[in-house]
């Protein structure tokens, strides 16, 4: 597994990097025999250390966890324990995901735009309606998954929504966390006029 261990305005020493590789590697190996890479980023927020861990599995799934504590090793341990809990919770589904899928998850490149949040920064178009200004353009990857895999991916990543291409019909779909605790699924293909 490839590791990228870095700190935002923090010097990550060799001892911490070695500890992260050993502990995170052992945690991920319990649940997935083929992790591809891990990114661990340490930062500081006032008197606390933050540890963000992201592990990409060969199945195309991504697990993400965050920890915070007053000591840097404790922040990592909290992040590692949360990662362990997520992977343990989804162990059966991750293994089923690998068994059913003959080929790795396919990804397509899509545009990702960051829009100005302040209406004062919007520009006026010829039709007199304000249009938000694009303040950043990036690329993102959109995976082709089943709805169940997309829900699992959203929960593993800890995100409020997840955009994916539905493997049954190839259309773009969205799953999202609802305020009532359930998961919503948007499939524009099923809309009727």
Phi, psi and omega per residue, in radians:
X1 nan 2.415 3.089
X2 -1.542 2.411 3.133
X3 -2.063 2.459 2.968
X4 -2.209 1.838 -3.088
X5 -1.988 2.110 -3.075
X6 -2.511 2.920 3.107
X7 -2.297 2.472 3.053
X8 -1.618 1.850 -3.095
X9 1.024 0.528 3.074
X10 -2.374 2.373 3.072
X11 -1.495 2.002 3.111
X12 -1.595 1.941 -3.093
X13 -1.327 2.976 -3.128
X14 -1.111 -0.655 -3.129
X15 -1.114 -0.778 3.125
X16 -1.155 -0.747 3.132
X17 -1.067 -0.743 3.119
X18 -1.124 -0.741 3.110
X19 -1.074 -0.761 3.137
X20 -1.080 -0.816 -3.128
X21 -1.064 -0.780 -3.109
X22 -1.145 -0.924 -3.040
X23 -1.230 -0.804 -3.123
X24 -1.180 -0.676 3.092
X25 -1.046 -0.773 3.132
X26 -1.127 -0.710 3.139
X27 -1.113 -0.822 -3.079
X28 -1.236 -0.638 -3.124
X29 -1.101 -0.472 3.121
X30 -1.089 -0.542 -2.999
X31 -1.990 -0.350 -3.089
X32 -2.499 2.144 -3.115
X33 -1.379 -0.231 -3.051
X34 -2.329 1.067 3.028
X35 -1.234 2.554 -3.104
X36 -1.706 -0.834 3.119
X37 -2.728 2.780 3.135
X38 -2.347 2.440 3.072
X39 -2.116 2.136 3.129
X40 -2.146 2.153 -3.107
X41 -2.151 2.230 3.095
X42 -1.825 2.452 3.074
X43 -2.569 3.111 -3.093
X44 -2.241 2.427 3.072
X45 -2.327 1.806 -3.062
X46 1.000 -2.055 -3.089
X47 -1.648 0.026 -3.093
X48 -1.880 2.642 2.990
X49 -1.701 2.463 3.082
X50 -1.990 2.462 3.081
X51 -2.259 2.026 3.079
X52 -1.842 2.139 -3.138
X53 -2.067 2.300 3.089
X54 -2.286 2.198 3.126
X55 -2.116 2.197 3.082
X56 -1.718 2.196 3.130
X57 -1.682 2.724 -3.103
X58 -1.135 -0.312 3.103
X59 -1.320 -0.142 -3.109
X60 1.732 -0.144 3.111
X61 -1.390 2.685 3.116
X62 -2.224 2.237 3.069
X63 -1.886 2.418 -3.085
X64 -2.399 2.419 3.116
X65 -2.584 2.688 3.128
X66 -2.295 2.511 3.069
X67 -2.323 2.648 3.091
X68 -2.494 2.403 3.137
X69 -2.834 2.992 -3.122
X70 -1.379 -0.252 3.070
X71 -2.072 2.554 -3.032
X72 -1.180 -0.683 3.117
X73 -1.166 -0.672 3.118
X74 -1.154 -0.629 3.089
X75 -1.112 -0.751 3.103
X76 -1.121 -0.771 -3.129
X77 -1.053 -0.700 3.105
X78 -1.122 -0.738 3.102
X79 -1.113 -0.757 3.136
X80 -1.116 -0.721 3.121
X81 -1.128 -0.678 3.106
X82 -1.176 -0.670 3.080
X83 -1.106 -0.763 3.122
X84 -1.039 -0.771 -3.129
X85 -1.106 -0.752 3.121
X86 -1.090 -0.852 -3.095
X87 -1.153 -0.652 3.098
X88 -1.120 -0.759 -3.135
X89 -1.075 -0.642 -3.073
X90 -1.811 0.224 -3.058
X91 -0.955 -0.902 -3.103
X92 -1.088 -0.764 -3.115
X93 -1.191 -0.608 3.095
X94 -1.138 -0.769 3.123
X95 -1.146 -0.737 3.087
X96 -1.088 -0.667 3.121
X97 -1.043 -0.764 -3.141
X98 -1.194 -0.669 -3.070
X99 -1.188 -0.765 -3.084
X100 -1.291 -0.524 -3.045
X101 -1.557 2.048 3.141
X102 -1.348 -0.714 -3.120
X103 -1.951 2.746 3.090
X104 -1.100 2.822 3.131
X105 -1.062 2.312 3.114
X106 -1.522 2.451 3.109
X107 -2.130 2.525 3.015
X108 -2.067 2.625 3.110
X109 -1.503 2.406 3.124
X110 -2.406 2.773 3.095
X111 -1.375 2.435 3.076
X112 -2.165 2.135 -3.066
X113 -2.098 2.437 3.046
X114 -1.851 2.168 -3.081
X115 -1.794 2.641 3.112
X116 -1.101 2.342 -3.105
X117 -1.510 -0.349 -3.087
X118 -1.685 2.166 -3.104
X119 -1.093 -0.355 3.102
X120 -1.170 -0.383 -3.137
X121 -1.571 -0.054 -3.134
X122 -1.299 2.691 3.128
X123 -1.900 2.646 -3.125
X124 -1.590 2.334 3.097
X125 -1.651 3.055 -3.102
X126 -1.060 -0.529 -3.124
X127 -1.400 0.057 3.095
X128 1.431 0.029 3.135
X129 -1.666 2.408 3.136
X130 -1.255 2.445 3.106
X131 -2.118 2.322 -3.141
X132 -1.169 2.516 3.100
X133 -1.438 2.452 3.054
X134 -1.485 2.112 -3.116
X135 -1.834 -0.147 3.056
X136 -2.744 2.446 3.070
X137 -2.185 2.231 3.138
X138 -2.432 3.056 3.029
X139 -1.892 2.562 3.050
X140 -2.350 2.906 -3.138
X141 -1.934 2.327 3.123
X142 -1.964 2.001 -3.102
X143 -1.418 2.755 3.018
X144 -1.762 1.959 -3.027
X145 -2.444 2.927 2.942
X146 -1.401 2.920 -3.136
X147 -1.102 -0.738 3.127
X148 -1.075 -0.728 3.105
X149 -1.154 -0.648 3.125
X150 -1.148 -0.710 3.101
X151 -1.108 -0.773 3.119
X152 -1.080 -0.743 3.138
X153 -1.105 -0.724 3.119
X154 -1.078 -0.783 -3.124
X155 -1.200 -0.693 3.109
X156 -1.113 -0.662 -3.124
X157 -1.408 -0.225 3.140
X158 1.212 0.532 -3.111
X159 -1.753 2.670 3.123
X160 -1.344 -0.328 3.081
X161 -2.643 2.845 -3.103
X162 -2.552 2.221 3.117
X163 -1.754 2.330 -3.124
X164 -2.636 2.898 3.052
X165 -1.738 2.176 -3.088
X166 -1.229 2.155 -3.068
X167 -1.222 -0.298 3.134
X168 -1.300 -0.687 -3.074
X169 -2.295 -0.055 3.069
X170 1.422 0.005 3.141
X171 -1.390 2.748 3.109
X172 -1.393 2.258 -3.130
X173 -2.237 2.858 3.102
X174 -2.353 2.340 2.918
X175 -1.990 2.554 -3.076
X176 -2.588 2.692 3.098
X177 -1.458 2.153 3.131
X178 -1.527 2.766 3.134
X179 -1.112 -0.448 -3.132
X180 -1.450 0.072 3.102
X181 1.651 -0.182 3.110
X182 -1.512 3.076 3.120
X183 -1.960 2.282 3.075
X184 -1.687 2.682 -3.134
X185 -2.337 2.153 3.107
X186 -1.872 2.096 3.116
X187 -2.244 1.626 -3.082
X188 -0.999 -0.397 -3.128
X189 -1.105 -0.509 -3.092
X190 -1.513 0.019 3.129
X191 -1.310 2.466 3.073
X192 -2.046 2.578 -3.121
X193 -1.564 nan nan
